[in-house]
Amino acid sequence: MPSPHAPLPAPPVHLVDGIRQLELDYRDASPPLMERAGAAAAELAQTLRTASGPVLIACGPGNNGGDGLVVARLLKAAGIAVHVLMAGDESRLPDDAAKAMRAWRQAGGSCHAALPAEHPALIIDALFGIGLQRPLAGDIEALVTHLNGLEAPRLALDIPSGLDARTGCVLGCAIHATETLSFIGLKPGLLTADGPDHCGRITVADLGIPARDTAGCGHLLSQALFADRLVPRLANSHKGTYGDAVVIGGARGMIGAAFLAGRAALHVGAGRVFVGLIDTSVPALDPFQPELMVRSAASLAQAPAALAVGPGLGRSAEAIQAMRHALGGNAPLVLDADALNLLAEDEELADSLRQRTAPAVLTPHPAEAARMLGTTTEAVQGDRLTAAHDLAKAYGCPVLIKGTGSLIATPSGHWYINATGHPGMATAGMGDCLSGIIAGLIAQGWPAEQALLAGTHLHGAAADRLVADGIGPVGLTASETASAARRVLNEWISQLTPTAP
């Protein structure tokens, strides 16, 4: 039996084909999956309907519409007034949805061809599900726009209509849900790109299907992926036990970036942290963190330590030389910011990365990812998961593409999505803070890939904690986030430490 302190397993995040396979495996389930989905949605709908008035259910021409019809029948049986708006040709419903329509009519229900005049207490979006691939347009676009403008909570069934289940991109327009009930499991489109702005609160109804991996699925980042590293420190230890982290960067005008990364590495527990500056004309001291040991970048680029290369690095001849030295060494690397831009510009550097045997992780934002792939930022954002996979294969390293629903992909094809963090992190220095966190964990002996997973999750959780404490989201700073990361990391360790009997 697992310890009561053990974190729950990392939930799978399914691609559409994986969900379809699970549906096929349970096609003969009793009661049928559509009935189970409708029952789960009806139960949730009753908690969301806090005002008097009818429930408006907008049903589309597929099985998502069938789910909505089951909800309608069950709510009507519970004595709740229901208006069903049928958007599509009822005669062309697929078999399961057609069966749900017959049951709805046999229960005395009817369908409206136009929006009822009565203002709804709750709107249920059952227009389109995870199979949608074309942009919403015409009358459907007008309907979605109208529903978004009504002052009532909106519950989306499985996914907000108009949202791509793989990419999280809006297809023309999409429902702005206040609540999304995802059936069977999570899908990447709920969690990345436009997904979080359209899904509201996400809950999962597993429909009685046990959680399991499906072909090509990823996982939601959670402590379960790195819980074995969250252990208390031994009393018999010293600073050497917790390793050295080195930050290489800090060109003229960007020294703060290197210091931010160094502070973050220190705050997550690295035994010693060195900052190697490109600009050596400044005083060799961080006055706000005097524990950092400041040197020249040239003297540290091949240090036997965990190296974070890129914060404020610039693209000068000195920066390129530091990159060559770092890539030529055997230290684990965290490559960010201008280190990534140099890889995109210099094929010799890129080849050095591909040929090295020591671990490295890459942490681009979408524009940096686009440069490395030779494409556009819009193309990366249009399919963040594919971009992450392509980068991991091209450079032979685990890759994090930052942004809403940060995505991590590995050369072996594994991928993860992070749900911690918020828009208050859209400020200068946050990426430097993350680089330092990851390097600080690697310095303490964490495998580079595991440090990337944990650092990403911790970085967002620290920002979430600050907002919970009344700091931000507007005006949140990277410096504050580094300090909060220390607090959250120690709490995680404490929570996972068994108490004495």
VOGU-3710 file (C-alpha; in Angstrom, 3 decimals, decimal comma):
1> mpsphaplpa> 0,000/0,000/0,000  1,424/3,425/-0,908  2,462/5,758/1,868  -0,176/8,387/2,795  2,554/10,898/1,992  3,129/9,578/-1,535  1,927/11,842/-4,379  -0,705/10,569/-6,776  0,574/9,193/-10,098  1,065/11,685/-12,914
11> ppvhlvdgir> -2,218/11,623/-14,883  -1,991/10,684/-18,569  -2,783/13,331/-21,168  -4,352/11,617/-24,170  -4,237/12,413/-27,844  -7,526/12,090/-29,734  -6,567/8,695/-31,171  -5,878/7,429/-27,654  -9,291/8,551/-26,440  -10,910/6,906/-29,455
21> qleldyrdas> -9,149/3,640/-28,627  -10,421/3,743/-25,045  -13,929/4,444/-26,315  -13,634/1,480/-28,661  -12,423/-0,775/-25,854  -15,535/0,134/-23,853  -18,038/0,240/-26,714  -20,115/-2,534/-25,111  -20,022/-1,060/-21,609  -23,203/-1,035/-19,569
31> pplmeragaa> -24,432/1,581/-19,108  -23,040/2,988/-22,380  -20,355/5,666/-22,253  -22,731/8,344/-23,549  -25,103/7,649/-20,664  -22,209/7,789/-18,214  -20,990/11,074/-19,673  -24,454/12,583/-19,537  -24,946/11,472/-15,937  -21,641/13,003/-14,841
41> aaelaqtlrt> -22,436/16,256/-16,632  -25,973/16,419/-15,245  -24,676/16,005/-11,715  -22,142/18,795/-12,202  -24,702/21,017/-13,921  -26,974/20,926/-10,877  -24,159/22,292/-8,703  -23,372/25,044/-11,219  -26,971/26,213/-11,618  -27,137/28,581/-8,680
51> asgpvliacg> -29,932/30,851/-9,979  -33,509/30,134/-10,970  -34,194/29,756/-14,653  -33,827/27,113/-17,347  -30,712/25,309/-18,495  -29,903/26,003/-22,126  -28,137/23,088/-23,839  -26,662/23,801/-27,274  -26,301/20,471/-29,089  -24,268/19,873/-32,197
61> pgnnggdglv> -24,595/17,282/-34,985  -22,286/14,633/-33,467  -21,822/12,559/-30,354  -20,987/15,624/-28,279  -24,529/16,711/-29,040  -25,681/13,255/-27,956  -23,984/13,776/-24,598  -25,939/17,025/-24,277  -29,225/15,270/-25,028  -28,591/12,754/-22,240
71> varllkaagi> -27,915/15,674/-19,888  -31,172/17,292/-20,995  -33,187/14,143/-20,281  -31,651/13,644/-16,842  -32,091/17,284/-15,808  -35,705/17,221/-16,968  -36,269/14,083/-14,890  -34,863/15,983/-11,904  -37,521/18,674/-12,374  -35,261/21,309/-13,961
81> avhvlmagde> -36,508/23,309/-16,921  -34,379/22,583/-19,997  -34,205/24,220/-23,430  -32,372/22,220/-26,105  -31,071/24,170/-29,068  -30,319/21,792/-31,946  -27,579/23,206/-34,170  -27,432/20,792/-37,073  -29,481/18,293/-39,031  -31,186/15,945/-36,594
91> srlpddaaka> -31,650/13,323/-39,307  -27,873/12,974/-39,721  -26,980/12,279/-36,103  -24,646/9,293/-35,580  -26,208/6,173/-34,066  -25,489/6,825/-30,389  -26,577/10,469/-30,624  -29,709/9,491/-32,548  -30,555/7,033/-29,769  -30,104/9,831/-27,226
101> mrawrqaggs> -32,429/12,043/-29,280  -35,152/9,375/-29,331  -34,872/8,964/-25,571  -35,104/12,746/-25,123  -38,283/12,964/-27,195  -39,792/9,913/-25,495  -39,243/11,722/-22,197  -41,384/14,590/-23,525  -38,493/16,783/-24,598  -38,381/19,020/-27,639
111> chaalpaehp> -35,737/20,930/-29,574  -35,534/24,587/-30,536  -34,226/25,728/-33,904  -33,476/29,207/-32,556  -32,404/30,604/-29,204  -35,275/30,819/-26,703  -36,056/34,262/-25,366  -35,923/33,177/-21,717  -32,567/33,983/-20,096  -30,766/30,785/-19,001
121> aliidalfgi> -29,391/30,127/-15,531  -26,779/27,822/-17,048  -25,479/27,208/-20,567  -24,207/23,761/-21,520  -21,969/23,611/-24,575  -22,468/20,304/-26,378  -21,819/21,598/-29,886  -18,523/20,010/-30,893  -16,119/17,671/-29,162  -12,529/16,570/-29,575
131> glqrplagdi> -12,904/15,545/-33,213  -13,379/19,101/-34,514  -10,758/20,070/-37,105  -12,322/22,862/-39,118  -12,826/26,489/-38,052  -16,268/27,459/-36,804  -17,914/29,879/-39,183  -21,264/31,218/-40,327  -24,296/30,505/-38,143  -22,268/28,406/-35,680
141> ealvthlngl> -19,770/31,211/-35,215  -22,621/33,622/-34,590  -24,182/31,211/-32,075  -20,908/30,765/-30,168  -20,400/34,530/-30,074  -23,925/34,997/-28,729  -23,538/32,299/-26,065  -20,278/33,862/-24,930  -22,088/37,157/-24,459  -24,823/35,821/-22,193
151> eaprlaldip> -24,426/36,448/-18,468  -24,620/32,880/-17,269  -22,088/30,193/-16,327  -21,050/28,007/-19,252  -20,282/24,303/-18,887  -18,394/22,741/-21,807  -18,755/18,997/-22,323  -15,375/17,349/-22,982  -13,826/20,486/-24,518  -15,063/23,997/-25,328
161> sgldartgcv> -16,473/23,965/-28,842  -14,021/25,500/-31,286  -10,895/24,492/-29,371  -8,448/22,082/-31,017  -8,023/19,115/-28,658  -4,369/18,572/-29,633  -2,974/22,079/-29,979  -5,206/24,187/-27,750  -5,611/26,657/-30,622  -8,954/28,292/-31,343
171> lgcaihatet> -10,498/27,181/-34,629  -12,157/30,392/-35,784  -13,904/31,068/-32,493  -14,559/29,071/-29,349  -16,790/28,901/-26,310  -15,431/30,679/-23,246  -16,395/28,125/-20,627  -16,423/28,781/-16,913  -16,218/25,017/-16,353  -15,080/22,148/-18,582
181> lsfiglkpgl> -15,899/18,522/-17,838  -13,369/16,398/-19,704  -14,512/12,843/-20,343  -12,247/9,818/-19,733  -9,076/11,883/-19,263  -7,182/15,063/-20,062  -6,316/16,248/-23,568  -3,385/18,575/-24,366  -5,620/21,235/-25,905  -7,255/21,845/-22,539
191> ltadgpdhcg> -3,935/22,742/-20,956  -1,834/24,682/-23,461  -2,009/27,636/-25,875  -5,572/29,088/-25,845  -6,952/26,218/-23,768  -6,622/27,735/-20,292  -8,279/30,957/-21,453  -11,325/29,039/-22,699  -11,745/26,091/-20,336  -12,256/27,739/-16,967
201> ritvadlgip> -11,999/25,159/-14,209  -11,280/21,689/-15,566  -12,600/18,514/-13,974  -12,346/14,973/-15,313  -15,081/12,350/-15,379  -13,353/9,018/-16,018  -16,665/7,315/-16,932  -15,540/4,226/-15,046  -12,532/3,693/-17,312  -9,399/3,069/-15,232
211> ardtagcghl> -6,582/5,517/-15,945  -3,957/4,033/-18,235  -1,513/5,166/-20,869  -2,598/5,145/-24,491  -0,535/5,267/-27,684  1,452/8,493/-27,858  0,031/9,915/-24,637  1,930/12,294/-22,382  1,606/13,039/-18,689  0,640/15,973/-16,551
221> lsqalfadrl> 3,624/17,154/-14,537  3,308/16,238/-10,885  5,473/15,427/-7,890  5,085/11,736/-8,692  7,644/12,155/-11,481  10,383/13,253/-9,095  9,185/12,253/-5,621  12,201/10,007/-5,114  14,360/13,153/-5,009  12,259/14,977/-2,438
231> vprlanshkg> 14,051/13,704/0,655  15,330/15,473/3,777  19,007/16,352/4,031  21,277/14,205/6,137  22,640/15,796/9,274  26,096/14,575/8,297  26,473/16,708/5,153  28,165/19,910/4,024  28,112/22,344/1,110  30,155/19,971/-1,011
241> tygdavvigg> 27,403/17,395/-0,639  25,036/19,614/-2,600  27,295/20,430/-5,514  28,266/23,439/-7,544  26,116/25,361/-10,004  27,630/27,800/-12,501  25,801/30,469/-14,502  27,470/31,674/-17,716  26,070/34,931/-19,064  25,828/38,555/-18,049
251> argmigaafl> 26,942/40,587/-21,046  26,965/44,367/-20,761  23,498/45,627/-19,859  22,258/42,111/-19,020  24,196/41,266/-15,870  20,994/41,073/-13,843  19,891/38,016/-15,832  22,950/36,053/-14,710  22,504/37,154/-11,110  18,817/36,154/-11,151
261> agraalhvga> 19,728/32,669/-12,358  22,463/32,390/-9,732  20,119/33,420/-6,933  17,554/30,849/-8,052  20,160/28,068/-8,051  21,165/29,077/-4,538  17,568/29,198/-3,315  16,812/25,631/-4,419  19,786/24,284/-2,521  22,975/24,182/-4,596
271> grvfvglidt> 25,952/24,018/-2,226  27,912/26,726/-4,049  26,928/28,971/-6,938  29,331/30,752/-9,266  28,388/33,403/-11,800  30,656/33,733/-14,826  30,155/37,127/-16,459  30,873/38,090/-20,050  31,147/41,707/-18,901  34,070/41,752/-16,476
281> svpaldpfqp> 34,103/45,529/-16,034  31,554/45,438/-13,207  32,292/44,805/-9,523  32,587/41,096/-8,806  29,684/41,098/-6,368  25,937/40,712/-6,342  25,077/43,161/-3,546  21,687/41,508/-2,971  23,122/37,983/-2,858  26,736/38,190/-1,695
291> elmvrsaasl> 26,882/34,400/-1,388  27,273/34,238/-5,180  30,899/33,956/-6,274  31,481/36,101/-9,343  34,163/35,304/-11,920  34,748/35,770/-15,638  32,784/33,577/-18,036  36,035/32,415/-19,629  37,297/31,030/-16,327  34,141/29,021/-15,578
301> aqapaalavg> 32,857/27,774/-18,944  34,484/24,358/-18,469  33,964/24,086/-14,730  33,087/20,600/-13,408  29,636/21,749/-12,270  26,051/22,068/-13,428  26,190/24,870/-16,001  23,342/27,194/-16,902  24,491/28,911/-20,083  22,561/31,776/-21,614
311> pglgrsaeai> 21,080/34,232/-19,081  22,150/37,608/-20,473  24,859/35,878/-22,541  24,663/38,023/-25,667  26,135/36,980/-29,016  29,608/38,463/-28,873  32,832/36,645/-29,739  33,314/36,076/-25,986  29,847/34,533/-25,742  30,520/32,198/-28,665
321> qamrhalggn> 33,821/31,139/-27,117  32,134/30,438/-23,786  29,551/28,308/-25,605  32,288/26,343/-27,352  34,020/25,651/-24,069  30,784/24,635/-22,329  29,729/22,329/-25,138  33,208/20,817/-25,271  33,203/19,944/-21,580  31,596/17,086/-19,715
331> aplvldadal> 29,360/19,089/-17,395  25,554/18,822/-17,574  24,125/21,887/-19,304  20,997/23,993/-19,083  20,882/26,043/-22,301  18,603/29,062/-22,443  18,186/32,504/-23,997  21,139/33,558/-26,176  22,733/30,129/-25,859  19,765/28,897/-27,886
341> nllaedeela> 20,032/31,746/-30,372  23,694/30,895/-30,912  22,764/27,259/-31,547  20,241/28,424/-34,149  22,834/30,654/-35,870  25,949/28,466/-35,684  25,781/24,935/-37,082  29,164/24,112/-35,583  27,821/24,794/-32,103  24,681/22,809/-32,866
351> dslrqrtapa> 26,759/19,835/-34,016  28,841/20,045/-30,849  25,655/19,742/-28,821  24,439/16,751/-30,832  27,771/14,946/-30,463  28,344/15,422/-26,733  27,601/12,549/-24,359  27,037/14,598/-21,208  23,404/15,595/-20,595  21,883/18,892/-21,685
361> vltphpaeaa> 18,402/20,375/-21,551  17,008/23,210/-23,670  14,469/25,758/-22,412  13,342/27,983/-25,306  10,408/30,325/-25,415  8,366/30,041/-28,645  10,397/32,628/-30,600  13,666/30,901/-29,703  12,155/27,531/-30,598  11,132/28,946/-33,970
371> rmlgttteav> 14,668/30,148/-34,690  16,080/26,744/-33,798  13,573/25,000/-36,078  13,894/27,505/-38,904  10,224/28,391/-38,784  7,968/31,089/-37,341  6,738/31,756/-33,834  3,191/31,405/-35,157  3,963/27,920/-36,465  5,413/26,858/-33,112
381> qgdrltaahd> 2,423/28,221/-31,227  0,098/26,572/-33,735  1,290/23,127/-32,612  3,467/23,411/-29,528  3,582/19,659/-28,967  4,921/18,899/-32,432  7,476/21,703/-32,110  8,732/20,273/-28,816  9,060/16,792/-30,332  10,852/18,177/-33,394
391> lakaygcpvl> 13,345/20,121/-31,273  14,073/17,155/-29,009  14,812/14,968/-32,028  16,809/17,638/-33,872  19,153/18,366/-30,961  19,066/15,066/-29,094  18,062/16,707/-25,781  15,001/17,070/-23,583  13,295/20,332/-24,542  10,954/22,640/-22,666
401> ikgtgsliat> 8,881/25,045/-24,739  7,805/27,707/-22,286  4,474/29,482/-22,247  0,922/28,668/-21,258  0,917/24,958/-20,565  4,683/24,529/-20,894  5,527/21,405/-22,876  8,497/19,092/-22,351  9,518/16,497/-24,929  12,385/14,024/-24,867
411> psghwyinat> 14,301/12,431/-27,758  12,724/9,082/-26,847  9,252/10,494/-27,575  8,012/11,021/-24,016  6,245/14,287/-23,336  4,818/16,192/-20,395  2,660/19,238/-19,885  2,736/21,604/-16,930  -0,349/23,173/-15,385  1,282/25,304/-12,681
421> ghpgmatagm> 1,901/29,024/-13,154  -0,134/31,963/-14,408  0,058/35,074/-16,630  1,827/37,068/-13,902  4,967/35,175/-14,939  5,020/37,058/-18,232  7,759/39,384/-17,053  11,469/39,827/-17,589  13,793/37,466/-15,744  11,382/34,562/-15,252
431> gdclsgiiag> 13,252/32,403/-17,737  16,551/33,186/-16,011  15,012/32,144/-12,705  13,888/28,841/-14,227  17,346/28,143/-15,682  18,866/28,676/-12,259  16,330/26,414/-10,561  17,058/23,565/-12,980  20,834/24,007/-12,685  20,561/24,137/-8,893
441> liaqgwpaeq> 18,742/20,795/-8,843  21,252/19,197/-11,220  24,080/20,442/-8,984  22,565/18,391/-6,155  22,718/15,201/-8,184  19,352/15,221/-9,900  19,385/13,654/-13,394  19,060/16,457/-15,932  15,722/15,305/-17,346  14,189/14,878/-13,907
451> allagthlhg> 15,519/18,301/-12,891  13,855/19,800/-15,966  10,498/18,252/-15,020  10,756/19,275/-11,375  12,148/22,731/-12,084  9,342/23,543/-14,505  6,672/22,373/-12,089  8,311/24,106/-9,116  8,772/27,397/-10,974  5,060/27,643/-11,730
461> aaadrlvadg> 4,041/26,406/-8,278  6,185/29,113/-6,683  4,413/31,784/-8,704  1,052/30,260/-7,763  2,029/30,387/-4,101  2,873/34,089/-4,348  -0,548/34,892/-5,781  -2,186/32,806/-3,051  -0,281/34,963/-0,579  -1,567/38,169/-2,202
471> igpvgltase> 1,522/38,984/-4,277  0,651/39,517/-7,943  -0,202/38,329/-10,475  0,295/41,848/-11,843  3,731/43,086/-10,863  5,142/39,712/-9,850  8,936/39,568/-10,219  11,443/36,838/-10,936  13,340/37,620/-7,726  10,240/36,974/-5,658
481> tasaarrvln> 9,633/33,723/-7,520  13,098/32,387/-6,698  12,448/32,936/-2,998  9,017/31,341/-3,235  10,545/28,310/-4,982  12,672/27,695/-1,893  9,566/27,726/0,295  7,551/25,414/-1,952  10,412/22,949/-2,418  10,886/22,640/1,334
491> ewisqltpta> 7,152/22,135/1,801  7,161/19,339/-0,771  10,012/17,619/1,027  8,266/18,008/4,381  4,971/16,665/3,035  6,644/13,562/1,623  8,672/12,841/4,750  7,009/10,130/6,861  6,258/11,213/10,396  7,510/9,179/13,336
501> p> 4,921/6,709/14,724
//
